[in-house]
Amino acid sequence: MAETELERAEKRYVQAKARLQALKNRESTRQRKLDTRRKVILGGALMDLAERDSGAAAMLDRLIRNLPREHDRKAFADWRTPAPAPSGSDPETPS
């Protein structure tokens, strides 16, 4: 039986809708990955700064102690906040 023009249009509509949803899903995944990457980079930068700056070390310690989820706090149970190395240089200036 021959496909009517309406059936062809409906088929194209369903396919276009599926392509649009796939594009939305890919964009959402890309945004989540970018957000995660930013968090990892900032976390690493904060940990690095805490090794050089006692204020940052104290802030990092406070952040960990005040994590709202017990599961998240357990991830830091055996980890110690890095203590800044004593030096006469300015902690804001990278070595």
N, CA, C and O atoms as a CHARMM CRD file, in Angstrom:
* protein
*
  380
    1    1 MET  N      0.84300  -1.16700   0.00000 PROA 1      0.00000
    2    1 MET  CA     0.00000   0.00000   0.00000 PROA 1      0.00000
    3    1 MET  C      0.89600   1.24000   0.00000 PROA 1      0.00000
    4    1 MET  O      1.90100   1.26600   0.71100 PROA 1      0.00000
    5    2 ALA  N      0.56500   2.23400  -0.75700 PROA 2      0.00000
    6    2 ALA  CA     1.35600   3.44600  -0.89600 PROA 2      0.00000
    7    2 ALA  C      1.17200   4.34500   0.32900 PROA 2      0.00000
    8    2 ALA  O      0.08400   4.46800   0.89100 PROA 2      0.00000
    9    3 GLU  N      2.27000   4.95500   0.70700 PROA 3      0.00000
   10    3 GLU  CA     2.27500   5.85800   1.85000 PROA 3      0.00000
   11    3 GLU  C      1.65400   7.19000   1.42300 PROA 3      0.00000
   12    3 GLU  O      1.98900   7.72900   0.36800 PROA 3      0.00000
   13    4 THR  N      0.75900   7.70800   2.24100 PROA 4      0.00000
   14    4 THR  CA     0.12800   8.98400   1.89500 PROA 4      0.00000
   15    4 THR  C      1.07300  10.12500   2.27500 PROA 4      0.00000
   16    4 THR  O      2.03600   9.94100   3.01900 PROA 4      0.00000
   17    5 GLU  N      0.77200  11.28800   1.74900 PROA 5      0.00000
   18    5 GLU  CA     1.58600  12.45800   2.05100 PROA 5      0.00000
   19    5 GLU  C      1.54700  12.77000   3.54800 PROA 5      0.00000
   20    5 GLU  O      2.55900  13.16800   4.12400 PROA 5      0.00000
   21    6 LEU  N      0.40000  12.59400   4.17100 PROA 6      0.00000
   22    6 LEU  CA     0.25100  12.83500   5.60400 PROA 6      0.00000
   23    6 LEU  C      1.11700  11.85600   6.40100 PROA 6      0.00000
   24    6 LEU  O      1.76300  12.26300   7.36600 PROA 6      0.00000
   25    7 GLU  N      1.14200  10.60800   6.02800 PROA 7      0.00000
   26    7 GLU  CA     1.95500   9.59700   6.72100 PROA 7      0.00000
   27    7 GLU  C      3.44600   9.90700   6.58500 PROA 7      0.00000
   28    7 GLU  O      4.21200   9.75400   7.53600 PROA 7      0.00000
   29    8 ARG  N      3.84700  10.34700   5.38700 PROA 8      0.00000
   30    8 ARG  CA     5.25400  10.70900   5.17900 PROA 8      0.00000
   31    8 ARG  C      5.62800  11.91500   6.04400 PROA 8      0.00000
   32    8 ARG  O      6.70400  11.95100   6.64000 PROA 8      0.00000
   33    9 ALA  N      4.73100  12.89600   6.10400 PROA 9      0.00000
   34    9 ALA  CA     4.98500  14.08200   6.91000 PROA 9      0.00000
   35    9 ALA  C      5.06800  13.71300   8.39300 PROA 9      0.00000
   36    9 ALA  O      5.93400  14.21800   9.10800 PROA 9      0.00000
   37   10 GLU  N      4.18300  12.84500   8.85600 PROA 10     0.00000
   38   10 GLU  CA     4.22000  12.40700  10.25400 PROA 10     0.00000
   39   10 GLU  C      5.51200  11.65700  10.56000 PROA 10     0.00000
   40   10 GLU  O      6.09800  11.82000  11.63000 PROA 10     0.00000
   41   11 LYS  N      5.94600  10.83900   9.61300 PROA 11     0.00000
   42   11 LYS  CA     7.17900  10.08300   9.79500 PROA 11     0.00000
   43   11 LYS  C      8.37900  11.03900   9.89100 PROA 11     0.00000
   44   11 LYS  O      9.24400  10.87700  10.75100 PROA 11     0.00000
   45   12 ARG  N      8.41700  12.03500   8.99600 PROA 12     0.00000
   46   12 ARG  CA     9.49500  13.02400   9.04300 PROA 12     0.00000
   47   12 ARG  C      9.45600  13.81600  10.34900 PROA 12     0.00000
   48   12 ARG  O     10.49700  14.12800  10.92600 PROA 12     0.00000
   49   13 TYR  N      8.25300  14.13800  10.80700 PROA 13     0.00000
   50   13 TYR  CA     8.09000  14.86800  12.06000 PROA 13     0.00000
   51   13 TYR  C      8.65200  14.06100  13.23900 PROA 13     0.00000
   52   13 TYR  O      9.38600  14.60100  14.06700 PROA 13     0.00000
   53   14 VAL  N      8.31400  12.79500  13.31100 PROA 14     0.00000
   54   14 VAL  CA     8.80300  11.93100  14.39700 PROA 14     0.00000
   55   14 VAL  C     10.32200  11.81800  14.33800 PROA 14     0.00000
   56   14 VAL  O     10.98300  11.85200  15.37600 PROA 14     0.00000
   57   15 GLN  N     10.88200  11.68600  13.13600 PROA 15     0.00000
   58   15 GLN  CA    12.33600  11.59000  12.99200 PROA 15     0.00000
   59   15 GLN  C     13.01300  12.89400  13.40100 PROA 15     0.00000
   60   15 GLN  O     14.03900  12.87500  14.08100 PROA 15     0.00000
   61   16 ALA  N     12.44600  14.02200  12.99000 PROA 16     0.00000
   62   16 ALA  CA    13.02500  15.32200  13.35200 PROA 16     0.00000
   63   16 ALA  C     12.95400  15.52500  14.86200 PROA 16     0.00000
   64   16 ALA  O     13.89200  16.04400  15.46800 PROA 16     0.00000
   65   17 LYS  N     11.85600  15.12100  15.46100 PROA 17     0.00000
   66   17 LYS  CA    11.69800  15.24000  16.90600 PROA 17     0.00000
   67   17 LYS  C     12.74800  14.38400  17.62600 PROA 17     0.00000
   68   17 LYS  O     13.30400  14.81600  18.63600 PROA 17     0.00000
   69   18 ALA  N     13.02200  13.19200  17.12500 PROA 18     0.00000
   70   18 ALA  CA    14.03600  12.31400  17.71400 PROA 18     0.00000
   71   18 ALA  C     15.42800  12.91500  17.55900 PROA 18     0.00000
   72   18 ALA  O     16.23900  12.84100  18.48200 PROA 18     0.00000
   73   19 ARG  N     15.71700  13.51700  16.38500 PROA 19     0.00000
   74   19 ARG  CA    17.01400  14.17200  16.18700 PROA 19     0.00000
   75   19 ARG  C     17.18500  15.34800  17.13700 PROA 19     0.00000
   76   19 ARG  O     18.26200  15.54800  17.69900 PROA 19     0.00000
   77   20 LEU  N     16.12400  16.12500  17.31700 PROA 20     0.00000
   78   20 LEU  CA    16.17000  17.25900  18.22500 PROA 20     0.00000
   79   20 LEU  C     16.43700  16.78900  19.65700 PROA 20     0.00000
   80   20 LEU  O     17.25400  17.38900  20.35500 PROA 20     0.00000
   81   21 GLN  N     15.76800  15.73800  20.09800 PROA 21     0.00000
   82   21 GLN  CA    15.98100  15.22100  21.44900 PROA 21     0.00000
   83   21 GLN  C     17.40900  14.70800  21.61000 PROA 21     0.00000
   84   21 GLN  O     18.02200  14.90800  22.65800 PROA 21     0.00000
   85   22 ALA  N     17.93900  14.05400  20.59000 PROA 22     0.00000
   86   22 ALA  CA    19.32000  13.56100  20.64700 PROA 22     0.00000
   87   22 ALA  C     20.29900  14.73100  20.76400 PROA 22     0.00000
   88   22 ALA  O     21.26800  14.65300  21.52000 PROA 22     0.00000
   89   23 LEU  N     20.05300  15.81200  20.02000 PROA 23     0.00000
   90   23 LEU  CA    20.90500  17.00100  20.11800 PROA 23     0.00000
   91   23 LEU  C     20.82600  17.62100  21.51200 PROA 23     0.00000
   92   23 LEU  O     21.84500  18.01600  22.07900 PROA 23     0.00000
   93   24 LYS  N     19.63300  17.70400  22.05100 PROA 24     0.00000
   94   24 LYS  CA    19.46500  18.24000  23.40400 PROA 24     0.00000
   95   24 LYS  C     20.20900  17.38000  24.42200 PROA 24     0.00000
   96   24 LYS  O     20.85200  17.90700  25.32900 PROA 24     0.00000
   97   25 ASN  N     20.12300  16.06700  24.27500 PROA 25     0.00000
   98   25 ASN  CA    20.81700  15.15700  25.18800 PROA 25     0.00000
   99   25 ASN  C     22.32900  15.32500  25.09800 PROA 25     0.00000
  100   25 ASN  O     23.01500  15.33500  26.12100 PROA 25     0.00000
  101   26 ARG  N     22.85100  15.45700  23.88300 PROA 26     0.00000
  102   26 ARG  CA    24.29700  15.65400  23.70700 PROA 26     0.00000
  103   26 ARG  C     24.75500  16.96100  24.33200 PROA 26     0.00000
  104   26 ARG  O     25.80300  17.01100  24.97500 PROA 26     0.00000
  105   27 GLU  N     23.97500  18.01800  24.14800 PROA 27     0.00000
  106   27 GLU  CA    24.32900  19.31700  24.71900 PROA 27     0.00000
  107   27 GLU  C     24.29100  19.25800  26.25200 PROA 27     0.00000
  108   27 GLU  O     25.16400  19.81100  26.92100 PROA 27     0.00000
  109   28 SER  N     23.30100  18.60200  26.78600 PROA 28     0.00000
  110   28 SER  CA    23.19200  18.45400  28.23700 PROA 28     0.00000
  111   28 SER  C     24.39400  17.68500  28.79200 PROA 28     0.00000
  112   28 SER  O     24.95400  18.05900  29.82200 PROA 28     0.00000
  113   29 THR  N     24.78000  16.62700  28.11300 PROA 29     0.00000
  114   29 THR  CA    25.94700  15.83700  28.52700 PROA 29     0.00000
  115   29 THR  C     27.21600  16.68300  28.45300 PROA 29     0.00000
  116   29 THR  O     28.05700  16.62600  29.35000 PROA 29     0.00000
  117   30 ARG  N     27.35300  17.46400  27.38500 PROA 30     0.00000
  118   30 ARG  CA    28.51900  18.32900  27.22700 PROA 30     0.00000
  119   30 ARG  C     28.58900  19.35200  28.35900 PROA 30     0.00000
  120   30 ARG  O     29.66200  19.59700  28.91100 PROA 30     0.00000
  121   31 GLN  N     27.46200  19.94100  28.70100 PROA 31     0.00000
  122   31 GLN  CA    27.42600  20.93100  29.77100 PROA 31     0.00000
  123   31 GLN  C     27.77000  20.30100  31.13000 PROA 31     0.00000
  124   31 GLN  O     28.49500  20.91000  31.91700 PROA 31     0.00000
  125   32 ARG  N     27.26500  19.09800  31.41600 PROA 32     0.00000
  126   32 ARG  CA    27.58800  18.41500  32.67500 PROA 32     0.00000
  127   32 ARG  C     29.07300  18.10400  32.75800 PROA 32     0.00000
  128   32 ARG  O     29.68700  18.28200  33.81000 PROA 32     0.00000
  129   33 LYS  N     29.65600  17.64100  31.65700 PROA 33     0.00000
  130   33 LYS  CA    31.09000  17.34400  31.64800 PROA 33     0.00000
  131   33 LYS  C     31.91700  18.60200  31.86700 PROA 33     0.00000
  132   33 LYS  O     32.90400  18.57500  32.60300 PROA 33     0.00000
  133   34 LEU  N     31.52600  19.70100  31.23800 PROA 34     0.00000
  134   34 LEU  CA    32.23200  20.96400  31.40500 PROA 34     0.00000
  135   34 LEU  C     32.12300  21.45000  32.85200 PROA 34     0.00000
  136   34 LEU  O     33.10100  21.93400  33.42100 PROA 34     0.00000
  137   35 ASP  N     30.94000  21.32100  33.44300 PROA 35     0.00000
  138   35 ASP  CA    30.73700  21.71700  34.83200 PROA 35     0.00000
  139   35 ASP  C     31.62100  20.87900  35.76100 PROA 35     0.00000
  140   35 ASP  O     32.24400  21.41100  36.68000 PROA 35     0.00000
  141   36 THR  N     31.67000  19.58900  35.51900 PROA 36     0.00000
  142   36 THR  CA    32.51600  18.70800  36.33000 PROA 36     0.00000
  143   36 THR  C     33.98100  19.08000  36.17600 PROA 36     0.00000
  144   36 THR  O     34.71800  19.11200  37.16100 PROA 36     0.00000
  145   37 ARG  N     34.41000  19.35900  34.96200 PROA 37     0.00000
  146   37 ARG  CA    35.81100  19.73900  34.71800 PROA 37     0.00000
  147   37 ARG  C     36.15700  21.02000  35.46800 PROA 37     0.00000
  148   37 ARG  O     37.22700  21.12400  36.06800 PROA 37     0.00000
  149   38 ARG  N     35.25100  21.99400  35.43400 PROA 38     0.00000
  150   38 ARG  CA    35.48400  23.24600  36.15700 PROA 38     0.00000
  151   38 ARG  C     35.63200  22.99400  37.65800 PROA 38     0.00000
  152   38 ARG  O     36.50900  23.56500  38.30700 PROA 38     0.00000
  153   39 LYS  N     34.77600  22.14100  38.19700 PROA 39     0.00000
  154   39 LYS  CA    34.83200  21.84000  39.63200 PROA 39     0.00000
  155   39 LYS  C     36.15000  21.16800  40.00100 PROA 39     0.00000
  156   39 LYS  O     36.74600  21.49000  41.02900 PROA 39     0.00000
  157   40 VAL  N     36.60100  20.24600  39.17700 PROA 40     0.00000
  158   40 VAL  CA    37.86800  19.55600  39.43700 PROA 40     0.00000
  159   40 VAL  C     39.03000  20.55400  39.38500 PROA 40     0.00000
  160   40 VAL  O     39.90600  20.53400  40.24900 PROA 40     0.00000
  161   41 ILE  N     39.03400  21.41600  38.37900 PROA 41     0.00000
  162   41 ILE  CA    40.11000  22.40300  38.24300 PROA 41     0.00000
  163   41 ILE  C     40.11700  23.35100  39.44000 PROA 41     0.00000
  164   41 ILE  O     41.17400  23.61300  40.01400 PROA 41     0.00000
  165   42 LEU  N     38.94900  23.86500  39.82000 PROA 42     0.00000
  166   42 LEU  CA    38.88400  24.76900  40.96800 PROA 42     0.00000
  167   42 LEU  C     39.28000  24.06800  42.26000 PROA 42     0.00000
  168   42 LEU  O     39.95900  24.65700  43.10100 PROA 42     0.00000
  169   43 GLY  N     38.86300  22.82100  42.42400 PROA 43     0.00000
  170   43 GLY  CA    39.24200  22.07300  43.61800 PROA 43     0.00000
  171   43 GLY  C     40.74400  21.88500  43.69700 PROA 43     0.00000
  172   43 GLY  O     41.33700  22.04000  44.76400 PROA 43     0.00000
  173   44 GLY  N     41.35600  21.55500  42.58200 PROA 44     0.00000
  174   44 GLY  CA    42.80900  21.39900  42.55100 PROA 44     0.00000
  175   44 GLY  C     43.52400  22.70400  42.83200 PROA 44     0.00000
  176   44 GLY  O     44.53400  22.73100  43.53500 PROA 44     0.00000
  177   45 ALA  N     42.99500  23.78800  42.28000 PROA 45     0.00000
  178   45 ALA  CA    43.60300  25.10200  42.51800 PROA 45     0.00000
  179   45 ALA  C     43.48600  25.48600  43.99100 PROA 45     0.00000
  180   45 ALA  O     44.42400  26.04100  44.56500 PROA 45     0.00000
  181   46 LEU  N     42.34900  25.19500  44.60000 PROA 46     0.00000
  182   46 LEU  CA    42.16500  25.49600  46.02200 PROA 46     0.00000
  183   46 LEU  C     43.10400  24.65200  46.88400 PROA 46     0.00000
  184   46 LEU  O     43.68400  25.15800  47.84500 PROA 46     0.00000
  185   47 MET  N     43.25400  23.38000  46.55000 PROA 47     0.00000
  186   47 MET  CA    44.16700  22.51100  47.30500 PROA 47     0.00000
  187   47 MET  C     45.60300  23.00400  47.16400 PROA 47     0.00000
  188   47 MET  O     46.36100  23.00300  48.13500 PROA 47     0.00000
  189   48 ASP  N     45.97600  23.42100  45.96400 PROA 48     0.00000
  190   48 ASP  CA    47.32300  23.94400  45.73800 PROA 48     0.00000
  191   48 ASP  C     47.54100  25.22800  46.53000 PROA 48     0.00000
  192   48 ASP  O     48.59200  25.40600  47.14600 PROA 48     0.00000
  193   49 LEU  N     46.55900  26.12000  46.51800 PROA 49     0.00000
  194   49 LEU  CA    46.66600  27.36000  47.25900 PROA 49     0.00000
  195   49 LEU  C     46.75500  27.09500  48.76300 PROA 49     0.00000
  196   49 LEU  O     47.47800  27.79000  49.47600 PROA 49     0.00000
  197   50 ALA  N     46.02200  26.09600  49.24000 PROA 50     0.00000
  198   50 ALA  CA    46.02600  25.76400  50.67200 PROA 50     0.00000
  199   50 ALA  C     47.40700  25.31000  51.13700 PROA 50     0.00000
  200   50 ALA  O     47.73700  25.43500  52.31600 PROA 50     0.00000
  201   51 GLU  N     48.21000  24.78700  50.22100 PROA 51     0.00000
  202   51 GLU  CA    49.57900  24.38000  50.57200 PROA 51     0.00000
  203   51 GLU  C     50.48800  25.59100  50.77200 PROA 51     0.00000
  204   51 GLU  O     51.55500  25.47300  51.37300 PROA 51     0.00000
  205   52 ARG  N     50.07000  26.75200  50.27100 PROA 52     0.00000
  206   52 ARG  CA    50.89800  27.95700  50.35000 PROA 52     0.00000
  207   52 ARG  C     50.31200  29.04500  51.23000 PROA 52     0.00000
  208   52 ARG  O     51.02500  29.96500  51.63200 PROA 52     0.00000
  209   53 ASP  N     49.01800  28.95700  51.53900 PROA 53     0.00000
  210   53 ASP  CA    48.34000  30.04500  52.22800 PROA 53     0.00000
  211   53 ASP  C     47.50900  29.48600  53.37700 PROA 53     0.00000
  212   53 ASP  O     46.60700  28.67600  53.16300 PROA 53     0.00000
  213   54 SER  N     47.81500  29.92000  54.59000 PROA 54     0.00000
  214   54 SER  CA    47.10700  29.38700  55.76300 PROA 54     0.00000
  215   54 SER  C     45.63300  29.78500  55.76200 PROA 54     0.00000
  216   54 SER  O     44.80200  29.02800  56.26400 PROA 54     0.00000
  217   55 GLY  N     45.28700  30.93500  55.22200 PROA 55     0.00000
  218   55 GLY  CA    43.87600  31.33400  55.12400 PROA 55     0.00000
  219   55 GLY  C     43.10100  30.39400  54.22100 PROA 55     0.00000
  220   55 GLY  O     41.98200  29.99500  54.54100 PROA 55     0.00000
  221   56 ALA  N     43.69700  30.04300  53.09400 PROA 56     0.00000
  222   56 ALA  CA    43.05200  29.10700  52.17400 PROA 56     0.00000
  223   56 ALA  C     42.95800  27.72100  52.80600 PROA 56     0.00000
  224   56 ALA  O     41.96700  27.01600  52.62000 PROA 56     0.00000
  225   57 ALA  N     43.99400  27.33100  53.55500 PROA 57     0.00000
  226   57 ALA  CA    43.96900  26.02800  54.23200 PROA 57     0.00000
  227   57 ALA  C     42.83800  25.98100  55.25000 PROA 57     0.00000
  228   57 ALA  O     42.13800  24.97400  55.35900 PROA 57     0.00000
  229   58 ALA  N     42.65800  27.07200  55.99800 PROA 58     0.00000
  230   58 ALA  CA    41.57200  27.13000  56.98800 PROA 58     0.00000
  231   58 ALA  C     40.21000  27.08800  56.29900 PROA 58     0.00000
  232   58 ALA  O     39.29200  26.41700  56.77000 PROA 58     0.00000
  233   59 MET  N     40.08500  27.80600  55.18400 PROA 59     0.00000
  234   59 MET  CA    38.82400  27.80900  54.45000 PROA 59     0.00000
  235   59 MET  C     38.51300  26.41100  53.91500 PROA 59     0.00000
  236   59 MET  O     37.37400  25.95100  53.99700 PROA 59     0.00000
  237   60 LEU  N     39.52400  25.73900  53.36900 PROA 60     0.00000
  238   60 LEU  CA    39.34100  24.38900  52.85200 PROA 60     0.00000
  239   60 LEU  C     38.90500  23.44400  53.97000 PROA 60     0.00000
  240   60 LEU  O     38.00900  22.62100  53.77800 PROA 60     0.00000
  241   61 ASP  N     39.53000  23.56100  55.12100 PROA 61     0.00000
  242   61 ASP  CA    39.15200  22.73900  56.27400 PROA 61     0.00000
  243   61 ASP  C     37.69900  23.00500  56.67200 PROA 61     0.00000
  244   61 ASP  O     36.94700  22.06700  56.94000 PROA 61     0.00000
  245   62 ARG  N     37.30300  24.27600  56.71000 PROA 62     0.00000
  246   62 ARG  CA    35.91100  24.63500  57.04800 PROA 62     0.00000
  247   62 ARG  C     34.93700  24.07700  56.01900 PROA 62     0.00000
  248   62 ARG  O     33.87800  23.56000  56.37600 PROA 62     0.00000
  249   63 LEU  N     35.29400  24.18200  54.74900 PROA 63     0.00000
  250   63 LEU  CA    34.42000  23.66100  53.69500 PROA 63     0.00000
  251   63 LEU  C     34.18000  22.16900  53.86800 PROA 63     0.00000
  252   63 LEU  O     33.05000  21.69500  53.74700 PROA 63     0.00000
  253   64 ILE  N     35.24100  21.43700  54.14800 PROA 64     0.00000
  254   64 ILE  CA    35.12300  19.99200  54.31600 PROA 64     0.00000
  255   64 ILE  C     34.27200  19.65600  55.54100 PROA 64     0.00000
  256   64 ILE  O     33.39500  18.79500  55.47900 PROA 64     0.00000
  257   65 ARG  N     34.54200  20.34600  56.65700 PROA 65     0.00000
  258   65 ARG  CA    33.78200  20.07000  57.88700 PROA 65     0.00000
  259   65 ARG  C     32.29900  20.39900  57.73100 PROA 65     0.00000
  260   65 ARG  O     31.45700  19.79400  58.39500 PROA 65     0.00000
  261   66 ASN  N     31.97800  21.34500  56.86600 PROA 66     0.00000
  262   66 ASN  CA    30.59200  21.78200  56.70700 PROA 66     0.00000
  263   66 ASN  C     29.88300  21.18600  55.50100 PROA 66     0.00000
  264   66 ASN  O     28.81600  21.66100  55.11300 PROA 66     0.00000
  265   67 LEU  N     30.45800  20.16100  54.91200 PROA 67     0.00000
  266   67 LEU  CA    29.76500  19.50700  53.80700 PROA 67     0.00000
  267   67 LEU  C     28.43500  18.96300  54.33400 PROA 67     0.00000
  268   67 LEU  O     28.40700  18.32000  55.38300 PROA 67     0.00000
  269   68 PRO  N     27.34600  19.21200  53.62700 PROA 68     0.00000
  270   68 PRO  CA    26.03700  18.82200  54.15900 PROA 68     0.00000
  271   68 PRO  C     25.77300  17.30900  54.14800 PROA 68     0.00000
  272   68 PRO  O     25.01900  16.81000  54.98300 PROA 68     0.00000
  273   69 ARG  N     26.37600  16.59200  53.22600 PROA 69     0.00000
  274   69 ARG  CA    26.09400  15.15300  53.12700 PROA 69     0.00000
  275   69 ARG  C     27.19000  14.34100  53.80700 PROA 69     0.00000
  276   69 ARG  O     28.37700  14.52300  53.53600 PROA 69     0.00000
  277   70 GLU  N     26.77400  13.45500  54.68200 PROA 70     0.00000
  278   70 GLU  CA    27.70300  12.57600  55.40500 PROA 70     0.00000
  279   70 GLU  C     28.55500  11.77200  54.41200 PROA 70     0.00000
  280   70 GLU  O     29.75200  11.57900  54.62400 PROA 70     0.00000
  281   71 HSD  N     27.93700  11.31900  53.35400 PROA 71     0.00000
  282   71 HSD  CA    28.64700  10.53200  52.33800 PROA 71     0.00000
  283   71 HSD  C     29.82100  11.33100  51.75600 PROA 71     0.00000
  284   71 HSD  O     30.89100  10.77400  51.51300 PROA 71     0.00000
  285   72 ASP  N     29.62000  12.61900  51.53600 PROA 72     0.00000
  286   72 ASP  CA    30.68700  13.46900  50.99900 PROA 72     0.00000
  287   72 ASP  C     31.78900  13.67300  52.04200 PROA 72     0.00000
  288   72 ASP  O     32.97200  13.64700  51.70200 PROA 72     0.00000
  289   73 ARG  N     31.41200  13.87500  53.29900 PROA 73     0.00000
  290   73 ARG  CA    32.41700  14.05500  54.35500 PROA 73     0.00000
  291   73 ARG  C     33.27400  12.80600  54.52200 PROA 73     0.00000
  292   73 ARG  O     34.46800  12.91200  54.80300 PROA 73     0.00000
  293   74 LYS  N     32.68600  11.63100  54.35300 PROA 74     0.00000
  294   74 LYS  CA    33.44700  10.38100  54.49600 PROA 74     0.00000
  295   74 LYS  C     34.57600  10.28800  53.46500 PROA 74     0.00000
  296   74 LYS  O     35.59400   9.64400  53.71900 PROA 74     0.00000
  297   75 ALA  N     34.40400  10.91800  52.32000 PROA 75     0.00000
  298   75 ALA  CA    35.44700  10.88400  51.28800 PROA 75     0.00000
  299   75 ALA  C     36.71400  11.57700  51.76700 PROA 75     0.00000
  300   75 ALA  O     37.79500  11.33000  51.23400 PROA 75     0.00000
  301   76 PHE  N     36.58800  12.44700  52.77500 PROA 76     0.00000
  302   76 PHE  CA    37.73000  13.19100  53.29200 PROA 76     0.00000
  303   76 PHE  C     38.16000  12.70000  54.67300 PROA 76     0.00000
  304   76 PHE  O     38.97000  13.35300  55.33200 PROA 76     0.00000
  305   77 ALA  N     37.63600  11.56600  55.11900 PROA 77     0.00000
  306   77 ALA  CA    37.89600  11.08000  56.47800 PROA 77     0.00000
  307   77 ALA  C     39.39100  10.90300  56.76600 PROA 77     0.00000
  308   77 ALA  O     39.85200  11.29700  57.83800 PROA 77     0.00000
  309   78 ASP  N     40.14100  10.33200  55.85600 PROA 78     0.00000
  310   78 ASP  CA    41.56900  10.07200  56.07700 PROA 78     0.00000
  311   78 ASP  C     42.46600  11.13400  55.45100 PROA 78     0.00000
  312   78 ASP  O     43.69000  11.00800  55.49000 PROA 78     0.00000
  313   79 TRP  N     41.88700  12.15300  54.89000 PROA 79     0.00000
  314   79 TRP  CA    42.64400  13.18800  54.19300 PROA 79     0.00000
  315   79 TRP  C     42.84400  14.36600  55.13000 PROA 79     0.00000
  316   79 TRP  O     41.92600  14.74700  55.85600 PROA 79     0.00000
  317   80 ARG  N     44.01500  14.93500  55.11900 PROA 80     0.00000
  318   80 ARG  CA    44.30200  16.09800  55.95600 PROA 80     0.00000
  319   80 ARG  C     44.51400  17.32200  55.07100 PROA 80     0.00000
  320   80 ARG  O     45.12800  17.24600  54.00700 PROA 80     0.00000
  321   81 THR  N     43.99900  18.42900  55.53500 PROA 81     0.00000
  322   81 THR  CA    44.18700  19.68800  54.82500 PROA 81     0.00000
  323   81 THR  C     45.67600  19.99000  54.77200 PROA 81     0.00000
  324   81 THR  O     46.34500  19.92800  55.80300 PROA 81     0.00000
  325   82 PRO  N     46.21100  20.31300  53.61100 PROA 82     0.00000
  326   82 PRO  CA    47.63500  20.62000  53.51300 PROA 82     0.00000
  327   82 PRO  C     47.99500  21.83600  54.35300 PROA 82     0.00000
  328   82 PRO  O     47.29500  22.84900  54.34200 PROA 82     0.00000
  329   83 ALA  N     49.08800  21.71800  55.07200 PROA 83     0.00000
  330   83 ALA  CA    49.57400  22.84000  55.87900 PROA 83     0.00000
  331   83 ALA  C     50.54900  23.64800  55.04300 PROA 83     0.00000
  332   83 ALA  O     51.43200  23.08200  54.39700 PROA 83     0.00000
  333   84 PRO  N     50.39900  24.95800  55.04900 PROA 84     0.00000
  334   84 PRO  CA    51.32900  25.78700  54.28000 PROA 84     0.00000
  335   84 PRO  C     52.75400  25.62700  54.80100 PROA 84     0.00000
  336   84 PRO  O     52.98900  25.57100  56.00800 PROA 84     0.00000
  337   85 ALA  N     53.68200  25.55700  53.88100 PROA 85     0.00000
  338   85 ALA  CA    55.09300  25.46100  54.26000 PROA 85     0.00000
  339   85 ALA  C     55.53200  26.81500  54.79700 PROA 85     0.00000
  340   85 ALA  O     55.23400  27.84500  54.19100 PROA 85     0.00000
  341   86 PRO  N     56.23300  26.82900  55.92000 PROA 86     0.00000
  342   86 PRO  CA    56.69600  28.11600  56.44400 PROA 86     0.00000
  343   86 PRO  C     57.71600  28.74400  55.50400 PROA 86     0.00000
  344   86 PRO  O     58.67700  28.10000  55.08200 PROA 86     0.00000
  345   87 SER  N     57.49000  29.99000  55.19300 PROA 87     0.00000
  346   87 SER  CA    58.43700  30.71600  54.34000 PROA 87     0.00000
  347   87 SER  C     58.24900  32.19500  54.58700 PROA 87     0.00000
  348   87 SER  O     57.23800  32.62000  55.14600 PROA 87     0.00000
  349   88 GLY  N     59.21500  32.96700  54.17200 PROA 88     0.00000
  350   88 GLY  CA    59.15000  34.39900  54.35200 PROA 88     0.00000
  351   88 GLY  C     58.51400  35.10700  53.17800 PROA 88     0.00000
  352   88 GLY  O     58.41000  36.33300  53.17900 PROA 88     0.00000
  353   89 SER  N     58.08500  34.35700  52.17100 PROA 89     0.00000
  354   89 SER  CA    57.53800  34.99300  50.97900 PROA 89     0.00000
  355   89 SER  C     56.04800  35.25000  51.13300 PROA 89     0.00000
  356   89 SER  O     55.39500  34.70200  52.02100 PROA 89     0.00000
  357   90 ASP  N     55.53600  36.07300  50.27300 PROA 90     0.00000
  358   90 ASP  CA    54.10500  36.41600  50.24100 PROA 90     0.00000
  359   90 ASP  C     53.32700  35.22900  49.71900 PROA 90     0.00000
  360   90 ASP  O     53.65300  34.73300  48.64100 PROA 90     0.00000
  361   91 PRO  N     52.28500  34.72900  50.44400 PROA 91     0.00000
  362   91 PRO  CA    51.53600  33.56600  49.99200 PROA 91     0.00000
  363   91 PRO  C     50.72600  33.83300  48.72400 PROA 91     0.00000
  364   91 PRO  O     50.33700  32.88600  48.04100 PROA 91     0.00000
  365   92 GLU  N     50.47000  35.06700  48.40200 PROA 92     0.00000
  366   92 GLU  CA    49.72700  35.39500  47.19400 PROA 92     0.00000
  367   92 GLU  C     50.58400  35.33700  45.95400 PROA 92     0.00000
  368   92 GLU  O     50.06200  35.24500  44.84300 PROA 92     0.00000
  369   93 THR  N     51.89600  35.38900  46.12500 PROA 93     0.00000
  370   93 THR  CA    52.80100  35.38100  44.98400 PROA 93     0.00000
  371   93 THR  C     53.29100  33.96300  44.73900 PROA 93     0.00000
  372   93 THR  O     53.91300  33.37200  45.62100 PROA 93     0.00000
  373   94 PRO  N     53.02200  33.39100  43.53900 PROA 94     0.00000
  374   94 PRO  CA    53.50600  32.03900  43.23800 PROA 94     0.00000
  375   94 PRO  C     55.02900  31.98300  43.24400 PROA 94     0.00000
  376   94 PRO  O     55.69600  32.94700  42.86800 PROA 94     0.00000
  377   95 SER  N     55.56100  30.86700  43.66600 PROA 95     0.00000
  378   95 SER  CA    57.02300  30.69900  43.73000 PROA 95     0.00000
  379   95 SER  C     57.61900  30.51200  42.37700 PROA 95     0.00000
  380   95 SER  O     58.83400  30.35800  42.25400 PROA 95     0.00000
